[in-house]
């Protein structure tokens, strides 16, 4: 029996490891935060549109093809995607939410992180912990 290690990650865990690229941030609150600096750059509205939109290939000669071939071309319309203003808004909200969440977890400013965690605790739990001492 072969004892070689042939275990492979299940499909759920497939992916690739990418070496982080840190980008200088224009927004002062995002500077010197490696979690934010490793994120992709903030996209303009036009960049978001370009990344999201998809238009199936269309060629005039396809109109002369036999019906059984054109039926298959109709399926390509399922891949059509036209970004709407709500899609752009959603991308901006996700981008802001990620950066805001990482802003509170800045590894270079652990004192601020601890203070924010302490301030985030409900007041009742703080009183209980001080009364119990």
C-alpha positions as CSV (number, residue, x, y, z in Angstrom):
1,X,0.0,0.0,0.0
2,X,1.2,3.5,-0.9
3,X,1.8,5.5,2.3
4,X,2.5,8.8,0.4
5,X,0.5,11.8,1.5
6,X,-2.1,12.3,-1.2
7,X,-4.6,14.3,0.9
8,X,-5.9,17.3,-0.9
9,X,-7.9,20.2,0.4
10,X,-11.7,19.8,-0.1
11,X,-13.2,22.1,-2.8
12,X,-14.4,24.6,-0.1
13,X,-10.8,25.4,0.8
14,X,-9.3,25.7,-2.6
15,X,-7.7,29.0,-3.5
16,X,-4.3,30.5,-3.7
17,X,-2.0,32.3,-1.3
18,X,-1.0,35.7,-2.6
19,X,1.8,37.8,-1.1
20,X,0.3,41.0,0.1
21,X,1.0,44.2,-1.7
22,X,0.9,47.2,0.6
23,X,-0.3,50.5,-0.9
24,X,0.2,54.0,0.5
25,X,-3.2,55.4,1.6
26,X,-4.4,58.9,0.8
27,X,-6.9,58.9,3.6
28,X,-5.0,59.8,6.8
29,X,-7.0,57.5,9.1
30,X,-6.1,54.5,6.8
31,X,-2.3,55.2,6.9
32,X,0.1,52.9,8.7
33,X,-2.6,50.2,9.0
34,X,-1.3,47.0,7.3
35,X,-4.8,45.5,7.1
36,X,-6.1,48.4,5.1
37,X,-2.9,48.9,3.1
38,X,-3.1,45.3,1.9
39,X,-6.7,45.8,0.5
40,X,-7.2,46.5,-3.2
41,X,-7.3,50.3,-4.0
42,X,-10.6,52.1,-3.6
43,X,-12.3,52.0,-7.0
44,X,-13.9,54.9,-8.8
45,X,-17.5,54.5,-10.0
46,X,-16.2,53.9,-13.6
47,X,-13.8,51.2,-12.4
48,X,-16.6,49.4,-10.6
49,X,-18.8,49.6,-13.7
50,X,-16.0,48.2,-15.8
51,X,-15.3,45.3,-13.4
52,X,-19.0,44.3,-13.0
53,X,-20.4,44.8,-16.5
54,X,-20.6,41.9,-18.9
55,X,-22.0,41.9,-22.4
56,X,-22.2,38.7,-24.4
57,X,-20.4,38.7,-27.8
58,X,-22.7,39.7,-30.6
59,X,-21.9,39.3,-34.3
60,X,-24.2,40.2,-37.1
61,X,-23.5,37.0,-38.9
62,X,-25.1,35.0,-36.0
63,X,-28.5,36.1,-37.3
64,X,-28.1,34.0,-40.4
65,X,-27.2,30.8,-38.5
66,X,-29.7,27.9,-38.3
67,X,-32.3,28.1,-35.5
68,X,-30.8,25.2,-33.5
69,X,-27.5,27.2,-33.3
70,X,-29.1,30.5,-32.4
71,X,-31.0,28.8,-29.6
72,X,-27.7,28.2,-27.9
73,X,-26.7,31.8,-28.4
74,X,-29.8,32.9,-26.5
75,X,-28.4,31.2,-23.4
76,X,-25.4,33.5,-23.5
77,X,-27.8,36.3,-22.5
78,X,-27.9,34.8,-19.1
79,X,-24.4,36.1,-18.6
80,X,-25.5,39.7,-19.4
81,X,-25.0,42.1,-16.5
82,X,-25.5,45.8,-16.5
83,X,-24.5,47.5,-13.2
84,X,-27.1,49.7,-11.7
85,X,-26.6,52.6,-9.3
86,X,-27.5,50.2,-6.4
87,X,-24.6,47.9,-7.4
88,X,-22.2,50.8,-7.3
89,X,-23.6,51.9,-3.9
90,X,-23.3,48.4,-2.6
91,X,-19.6,48.2,-3.6
92,X,-18.9,51.5,-1.9
93,X,-20.6,50.5,1.2
94,X,-18.7,47.2,1.4
95,X,-15.4,49.0,0.8
96,X,-16.2,51.5,3.5
97,X,-17.3,48.8,6.0
98,X,-14.2,46.8,5.4
99,X,-11.9,49.7,5.9
100,X,-13.8,51.0,9.0
101,X,-13.7,47.6,10.6
102,X,-9.9,47.3,9.9
103,X,-9.3,50.8,11.1
104,X,-10.4,49.7,14.6
105,X,-8.0,46.8,14.5
106,X,-4.8,48.6,13.6
107,X,-1.9,46.4,14.6
108,X,0.5,49.3,14.8
109,X,-1.7,51.1,17.4
110,X,-2.6,48.4,19.9
111,X,-3.4,50.9,22.7
112,X,-6.1,52.4,20.5
113,X,-7.4,48.9,19.7
114,X,-7.6,48.0,23.4
115,X,-9.3,51.3,24.3
116,X,-11.9,50.9,21.5
117,X,-12.6,47.3,22.7
118,X,-13.0,48.5,26.3
119,X,-15.3,51.4,25.2
120,X,-17.4,49.0,23.1
121,X,-18.2,46.8,26.2
122,X,-21.7,47.5,27.6
123,X,-21.5,49.6,30.8
124,X,-23.3,46.9,32.8
125,X,-20.6,44.3,32.1
126,X,-17.9,46.8,33.2
127,X,-19.6,47.6,36.5
128,X,-20.0,43.9,37.2
129,X,-16.3,43.2,36.6
130,X,-15.2,46.1,38.9
131,X,-17.8,45.2,41.6
132,X,-16.6,41.6,41.6
133,X,-13.0,42.6,42.5
